[in-house]
């Protein structure tokens, strides 16, 4: 990866060494990868992750012949699905027969007066996840309870229907970064990317940008 970035305008080789040597920074930088229709891999680095912010994003392509030996069995199935899409994708695990969305619904209205009764704040981190979030939403609806869900952006993108269900039931949906890295080890630009991408995913799912962040 470093060899393909070295020499690019705006890329500092010292920054590359720091980024790829630290596991947290490396994970944050490599959070946007996608297979191409010819079986190759496209890696996109956000602004400021591997070079000067003014240089914008960097796109690094890898041909199929280079990446295929690196792939796990799961990775090869994803590669094949991208090259020759089919209706079903073998993920290598037995399906779980669970509902994708809650079986109970609740109104978004809540007239509880916490000045008159004892209230507690319920928060849940790192979701949404299937089927756990759907099960949790069903239980909360049965008791007409509200909670705050601090969601991880990549999970929001994978399960937007669950995030919509959270919002429809009157729960608060907050921002918990894109892929849960150690933010203290990231640059300000990387932190901004983590938060902005997650807020955008939440807004795309619910129609409303989050106002809360759990860092």
N, C-alpha and C positions, 0 to 999 in steps of 0.2 A: 504494500500500500504506500509506504513512504517513498519508494522508488518512483511510483507513478505520480506522486504529488510534487516531488522535488523538481525544481526548475519552473514550476508554474508561477505566473506573475502574482506577487503578493504573498506567496507562501514562505514562511520562515522555517528553515530546517530545524532550528533549535526548538521552536514551538511544536513541530511534528514529534520530536523525540519525547518531549514532556507529555504530549497528548496520548501517544500510543504506549508509553511506558507505564502510565498510571491506569489501573483497571477501571476505575470509575469514569475517568475522562474518556478512555477508549470506548467503553460501553455507550456513553452519551453521544460520542461522535459517530458511532456506527449504528445509529438508531433509524436510519432511513435507507434501507436496501431493498431492491426489487429485482426479480428475474425479468429478463427480456424475452420476447417471443422466439428468439433464436437460441435460447438456453443460456445466454450470458447473464452477468450480474451487473446491475447499475447501483453504485454507491453515491449518495448525495450528502454533501457536508453543508450544514447551514452556515450562514454568514458569521464569520469570526471564529469558527470552530478550528480550522486548520490554517488560516491565513488572515491577512489584514481585513477588517470588516468592510472596508471600502471596495474590496475585490468581489464581494457578494458570495454566492454559493459556488461550490466546486462539484463537478460531476466526474466520477471516475468509473469508466467501464472496464469490465473484465470479460474476456471471451469464454465461451462454454468450455473449451479445452483446458483453460487454466483453472477454472473453479470446480469443475466436476470432481476431481480427485479429493477436494477439500470437504465435500458435502457428506452429511450423514444420510442414512436411509430416508429419514423424513425429508431432508433437504432435496434429495433426488426426486422424491414424489412431487414436491412442490414445483421443482424445475420442469418435470414432465407435464404437470398440469398446466403450466404457463405455455409450454410449447404446443401441446395438443389438449386444449380444454375439454373436459367431460362434465357431465351433470353431477357426478359424485367424485369426492376426493377421499382416498384411503388415508386417514390420519394415523393409522397404526394402533388404534385403540377402539375398544368396543363402545358403541354409542350409549349414552345414558338417557333412558326414557324419562325425561323430566320436562315440565313446561318451560318454554322460553320466556314467558311473561307471567306475572302473578295471577293466581286464580281468584284472588279477592281484590277488589278495588276500593278506594276510599276517596271521599271528596277532598279537595284541596283546602277547604275551609276548616279553621280550627279556632274556636272562640274560648279556649282555655285561658283563664286569668291566673297567672302564676303568683299574683299578689294574694290570692285567696286560697290557693292549694299548693302543695309541694310539687315542684317540677324538677325533672332531671334532664340533662342534655345527652342525647344519644348520638354518637358519631361512629361512622364505619369507614375504614380506610382501604385503599388499594383496589377497589372494584371498578366497574361491575364484573361479576363472574357468573357464568352459568354452570349449574343451576342454583348456586348458593344465593345470589342476589334475589332471584325470583321467590325463593322460599322465604327469605327474610322479609321481602315486601308483603307477601301474603300474611305472615304473622303480624307485622305491624298494622296492616289494614284491619285485621280481626279485632285488634284492641284500640283502633282509631288513634294510633300513636304516630308521632312525627319524629324524623331523625335527619341528621346531616350526613350526606355521603360525600366524602372526599375522594374523588375518582382519579384514576391514573389515565392519562390521555390515550395510550395505546389500547387500553381496555375499553374506553369509551368508543373508540373507532371500531373495535371488534364487536361491541354489543350496544349499539345506539338505541335499540328497542328497550333495553333495560333502563337506560338513562332517562328515556322519555317516560317510562312507567314511574320512575322515582319522582320526576317533576310533576306528573299528572296527579300523583297521590298527595301532593302538598309537601314533599320533602325538599330540603335544601340540597343543591348539588354544588360541591366545591371543587377547587382545583388542587390536585396533589402531585403535580408535575407530569411529564410525559411518560417516563419509564422508571421513576423512583431512584434516581442516582443520588449520590452524596453531593448535595448542592454546594457544600463548602469547598469542594475540590474542583468546581467548575469556574470558568470565567464569567463575568457579568453577561456577556453576549450569549453564552451557553445556557445560563439560568433563564434569561429572557426568552430564549427559544423554547425551553422546557415548558414555561408557563403559557406563552402565547399560543403554542400549538395545542395545548390542552384546552385552553379557553375557547379556541376556535372549534375544536371537536365537540365540546359541550354545547356551544351555541348552535352548531349544525344539527345536533341531536334534539335539542329542546327549544330552539328559537330564542334563547336568552343566554347571555354571557354570565359566567359566575361572578359573584361579588366576594366570595370567601376563598382564601388560600390556606392550605396547611403545609407549611414548609418544615 
